[in-house]
Amino acid sequence: MDKFNWDRSDLPEGFMFGTATSSYQIEGHGFGGAGRTHWDDFAATPGNVVRAENGLKACDHYHRYAEDLDLVAAAGLDAYRFSVSWARVMPEGRGAINQEGLDFYDRLTDAMLERDLKPCATLYHWELPSPLADLGGWRNGDIANWFGDFTDVIMGKIGDRMHSVAPINEPWCVGWLSHMLGHHAPGLRDIRATARAMHHVLLAHGTAIDRMRALGLSNLGGVFNFEYPHPADDTPEAMEAAAVYDEYYNQFFLSGIFKGEYPARVLKAFELHLPKGWQDDFKTIQTPLDWVGLNYYTCKRIAPNDDPWPSHQEVDGPLPKTKMGWEIYPDGLHHFLTRTKDVYTGDLPLLVTENGMANADIIQNGQVNDPERIAYVDVHMKAVQRAIADGAPVEGYFLWSLMDNYEWALGYEKRFGAVHVDFDTLTRTPKASYYALQDALRR
Ligand code: IFM
């Protein structure tokens, strides 16, 4: 299969296609006066990241952004979802501004507009400045105002040209994955830290939205990630375990923003750990949004165990898997698009802000054949079409990712790009999936 089974005519008028990246994963954080981040520290600690790889060079997008945006435009895409690095703009996280960093995002924005690409910004995609991590990072409630100040600085410079902005990519990863499971920086495994980080992420989200509205920006949203939890078997215990997973993974943040409350099972476990006066923060957390973005990749099989709360574990599932070991389950995308509308967002526009797969892509005779990625995107686009037919107001789809990049704790070996990157020479080679996308968008 080298073509998609859909094209623009299968989607509503104005449906937006884009591709997504993030600053630390592609830019090269060693360039342009960027400050140290907690990811540099995490990667420098033995055992955290495959081969202790970091984002100091990454794809060198900092110097090659024009070539990269040419690829986005030549694919026929409408939009480019990118993130800005807090530490590139404010190396200490607060106070002094790195003019070189601000100028970089200014040039990047103009370069998108010159190519007729809609700039869709994310303010935080995980590279916290180390000096703020020293102060407790996401565990410290002051982070909401530090983040608000950063928002003022960066959006004061480029906000006038943004198509859309979201404050924080994948709050679950910033909170749970990084403070409960310890898989991402700062690598904590602590329930109190997790409860506070998850709450402060929401407070920072609302603060940033309010700051941007005060600056006169519009089209402001939130981007959340979802995984479909199958009970490992049909016992009531397994169903309860999956329900707990669903609450802290898929519902905590939407419930905070759209209902002003936390899901019951999670609240029971977190209440003792949340910061004093947490209920008062919902005024800020519930500030209205203009759209919601869903990042979706996979499902999980959840089995109960005797550990302390959440008292469950993931077990292997039967479906075909990507190179991340993630099962391919497009029905989950349909489920979350329709449930988000039905339970939380009503008529608010929804976007698939990330979807894609890691694949064993190799260059042969200057070409990369990745039929697996074409098939993956194809079945997920079908799920989007079904969700639209069922009434979900889905207005766009962003492929993760434009090019192979730094896959966090897994270093550079998981390739998610539509464009192959040779990490020695930094040569970019569009894969078959890139050409399939180009064909579907032009057809
Ligand atoms: O690479 C990540 C990205 O940073 C956030 N969403 C999931 C992607 C694939 O794991």
Boltz pocket constraint, residues with backbone or C-beta under 6 A from the ligand:
constraints:
  - pocket:
      binder: B
      contacts: [[A, 22], [A, 25], [A, 170], [A, 295], [A, 354], [A, 400], [A, 406], [A, 407], [A, 416]]
      max_distance: 6.0
